[in-house]
Amino acid sequence: MNSFSDTLPDRLSVNPGSPHYNEAVLRRDVGIRFNGQEKTNVEEYCVSEGWIRVSAGNAKDRKGNPLTIMLRGPVEPYFKDTKAD
């Protein structure tokens, strides 16, 4: 039986330089469903504002970080280890 007491933050980023980065949460292997589809290239999400940031190909900004684009729609984060197989 899985424990659903763990909750994901409203906003999370995979960039260690972001104030929304949380290594402990990211270690649990977070999955994202956006507009009902599984997304694997999400750099950051915000559930309450309804958006995700995804990498835009291999393009980099002047600091070497991936360029991202913001997509708006329903965001459903979940822990992959609690998903029923």
C-alpha positions as CSV (number, residue, x, y, z in Angstrom):
1,M,0.0,0.0,0.0
2,N,1.4,3.4,-1.0
3,S,1.5,6.4,1.3
4,F,-0.1,9.5,-0.3
5,S,0.7,11.7,2.7
6,D,3.6,13.3,0.7
7,T,2.6,16.4,-1.2
8,L,4.5,18.0,-4.0
9,P,5.3,21.8,-3.8
10,D,3.1,24.2,-5.8
11,R,6.2,25.2,-7.8
12,L,9.4,23.2,-8.4
13,S,12.5,23.7,-10.6
14,V,15.3,21.3,-11.6
15,N,17.8,24.2,-11.8
16,P,20.0,24.3,-8.6
17,G,20.2,28.1,-9.0
18,S,16.5,28.6,-8.7
19,P,14.8,29.5,-5.4
20,H,12.2,26.8,-6.3
21,Y,14.8,24.0,-6.4
22,N,14.3,21.2,-3.9
23,E,16.8,18.3,-4.1
24,A,14.9,16.1,-1.6
25,V,11.8,16.2,-3.7
26,L,13.6,15.7,-7.0
27,R,15.3,12.6,-5.7
28,R,11.9,10.9,-5.5
29,D,11.5,11.0,-9.3
30,V,8.7,13.5,-10.0
31,G,6.5,13.0,-13.0
32,I,4.5,15.7,-14.8
33,R,1.2,15.4,-16.7
34,F,0.5,18.5,-18.7
35,N,-2.8,18.8,-20.6
36,G,-3.3,15.1,-19.9
37,Q,0.0,14.1,-21.5
38,E,3.2,12.9,-19.8
39,K,6.1,15.4,-20.2
40,T,9.7,14.4,-19.6
41,N,11.5,17.7,-20.5
42,V,10.0,20.0,-17.8
43,E,12.5,22.4,-16.3
44,E,10.0,24.1,-13.9
45,Y,6.3,24.0,-13.1
46,C,3.7,25.9,-11.2
47,V,0.4,24.2,-10.4
48,S,-1.5,27.3,-9.0
49,E,-0.6,29.5,-12.0
50,G,-1.0,26.6,-14.5
51,W,2.2,26.6,-16.5
52,I,5.4,24.6,-17.2
53,R,8.7,25.6,-18.6
54,V,10.2,23.1,-21.1
55,S,13.6,23.2,-22.8
56,A,13.6,24.6,-26.3
57,G,15.8,22.1,-28.1
58,N,19.5,22.3,-27.6
59,A,19.6,26.1,-27.5
60,K,21.5,27.8,-24.6
61,D,21.4,31.2,-23.1
62,R,24.5,33.4,-22.6
63,K,25.2,31.7,-19.3
64,G,25.0,28.2,-20.8
65,N,21.5,27.3,-19.3
66,P,18.9,25.7,-21.6
67,L,16.5,28.2,-23.2
68,T,13.0,27.4,-22.1
69,I,9.5,28.2,-23.3
70,M,6.4,28.6,-21.0
71,L,3.3,26.5,-21.8
72,R,0.0,27.2,-20.1
73,G,-2.5,24.5,-19.1
74,P,-3.4,22.1,-16.3
75,V,-0.3,20.8,-14.5
76,E,-0.5,17.5,-12.5
77,P,2.8,16.6,-10.7
78,Y,3.1,13.2,-9.0
79,F,5.7,11.0,-7.5
80,K,6.5,8.1,-9.9
81,D,7.2,5.7,-7.1
82,T,3.6,6.0,-5.8
83,K,2.0,5.4,-9.2
84,A,0.3,2.0,-9.5
85,D,2.0,-0.3,-12.0
